[in-house]
Amino acid sequence: MLGIQHYLPRIKKAVFSFNGRLLERQLYIHFFERENHNLLLKTVLSYQNADGGFGHGLEPDLLTPESTGICLETALYYFDLIGYIPEKTADKILNWLDKKVSSKGYIIHPPVNMHSYPYQPWWANRDDHRIFSILAFLIKLNIKIPSSLLDKTLGFADQFRSIDMPQLYDYPVFLFSLFCAEFSRKEEYLIKLSENIRKFNQSQAEHFILLSRYWSYFRDFFDASEQEKEVRRFIDSIGEKGLIPNAYPELPWWNPIATLDGLILIKKWGYL
């Protein structure tokens, strides 16, 4: 549908040759050539550390091998995309969180040895809200959250700042609102998001938020015609090299990743 098959050969070439990692190659093969859950799962699990967390540049702007919240969030997104997380993997993740989540309910960041490896400067800042998206994904994946961990996170969430107009990286608390039934402020956040999501989408047009990893979970806030319009806009933006315009020209590795992220969602939503 929508003529996207025409673009697949050049998209594949871009993913395989233009800063495309083994992970992106396996994602392309799995979703567009031959499904192989085991091989894709093995690729994602290669980023997991012995401590149960995930690191090793799964978030490509943070290349420390140490486990971090953002790498765990990324892994959980892929598990949800695959539709499966091994029970042992989930147990290891919960063990890591038990050790890394502070008494105030957030993950301590940055990791100790981060400065020994390449990273983008924003990752030197705190990353307190990452716990929200992590728990949201675990809940969505039907993983039982220990009450001690959930209670700490809920306590932190109850004191978290209000958000009227969402910004691009505010998605963790909105995901938590969407998937955590126990969150007392979930309606507050979701109502505000529903009121402002179209304006937000317009202000972030270059990011194709409806076809981005985390904001795509709010697809149902748009009607069917709005969704198809965004899919068409994404497809029409694909250039001769098989990539959408890069919203981060100084970070070229994101170009094939963002293109593939959107393409997979288009496939999963039945437009391909």
PECORWO-V552169 format. One record per residue. RES is the residue in one small letter. PHI is phi in whole degrees, 0 to 359 (NA if undefined). NEAR is the number of other C-alpha atoms within 10 Angstrom. Layout:
# PECORWO-V552169
res = [RES,RES]
phi = [PHI,PHI]
near = [NEAR,NEAR]
This chain:
# PECORWO-V552169
res = [m,l,g,i,q,h,y,l,p,r,i,k,k,a,v,f,s,f,n,g,r,l,l,e,r,q,l,y,i,h,f,f,e,r,e,n,h,n,l,l,l,k,t,v,l,s,y,q,n,a,d,g,g,f,g,h,g,l,e,p,d,l,l,t,p,e,s,t,g,i,c,l,e,t,a,l,y,y,f,d,l,i,g,y,i,p,e,k,t,a,d,k,i,l,n,w,l,d,k,k,v,s,s,k,g,y,i,i,h,p,p,v,n,m,h,s,y,p,y,q,p,w,w,a,n,r,d,d,h,r,i,f,s,i,l,a,f,l,i,k,l,n,i,k,i,p,s,s,l,l,d,k,t,l,g,f,a,d,q,f,r,s,i,d,m,p,q,l,y,d,y,p,v,f,l,f,s,l,f,c,a,e,f,s,r,k,e,e,y,l,i,k,l,s,e,n,i,r,k,f,n,q,s,q,a,e,h,f,i,l,l,s,r,y,w,s,y,f,r,d,f,f,d,a,s,e,q,e,k,e,v,r,r,f,i,d,s,i,g,e,k,g,l,i,p,n,a,y,p,e,l,p,w,w,n,p,i,a,t,l,d,g,l,i,l,i,k,k,w,g,y,l]
phi = [NA,58,73,285,305,302,268,301,300,286,295,299,300,295,296,277,238,248,59,277,279,305,302,295,295,293,298,298,301,297,272,234,232,212,295,211,302,295,291,294,298,299,295,296,292,295,271,276,269,298,281,101,275,236,204,63,80,303,271,290,267,217,263,300,289,297,286,222,296,293,291,294,304,298,299,295,300,293,300,293,297,289,89,198,226,298,301,295,296,298,298,295,298,296,295,295,297,301,273,258,276,289,297,272,100,230,277,291,211,277,290,302,261,304,289,277,226,298,201,277,301,293,281,279,273,294,222,302,284,299,300,295,291,298,292,301,293,299,297,298,275,64,267,288,272,305,300,297,289,296,297,297,293,297,298,295,295,297,258,291,297,286,230,274,255,296,251,304,256,273,301,304,290,288,296,298,296,289,250,261,295,278,287,292,256,301,295,304,289,289,294,300,294,297,288,241,292,289,296,298,301,295,288,244,304,290,264,47,300,295,247,256,308,264,287,298,291,255,306,288,284,248,280,300,291,293,297,295,298,290,298,297,298,298,298,293,276,293,269,298,274,83,231,286,303,276,290,233,300,279,234,296,295,284,299,293,295,294,298,292,306,294,297,297,296,301,294,294,275,89,272,228]
near = [9,12,12,17,10,9,17,15,11,16,25,22,16,21,25,17,12,16,15,19,17,14,18,20,18,23,27,23,15,18,17,15,10,10,14,14,16,11,13,22,20,11,16,21,16,13,20,23,17,10,14,19,25,29,25,18,20,25,19,18,16,24,19,22,19,21,25,27,28,22,24,25,25,21,25,26,19,18,20,15,14,17,10,14,19,10,10,10,14,18,14,17,21,21,14,19,22,14,10,18,19,15,13,12,22,23,23,15,19,17,16,10,10,19,14,10,11,13,17,11,9,10,16,14,9,13,17,17,21,21,24,25,26,25,26,22,23,23,16,17,17,11,15,14,13,10,9,11,18,17,15,16,24,20,15,18,22,13,9,12,8,13,14,13,14,18,12,14,10,15,19,21,23,26,24,27,23,18,18,20,11,12,18,13,17,20,13,14,19,19,12,16,20,13,13,14,20,14,13,16,19,12,12,14,15,15,19,22,22,24,24,17,18,19,20,15,16,18,14,11,17,14,9,10,9,14,17,15,11,17,22,16,13,22,20,14,13,17,13,11,14,20,24,23,17,17,16,12,10,8,12,13,17,18,23,26,19,20,24,25,17,22,25,19,20,20,14,12,11,8,15,15]
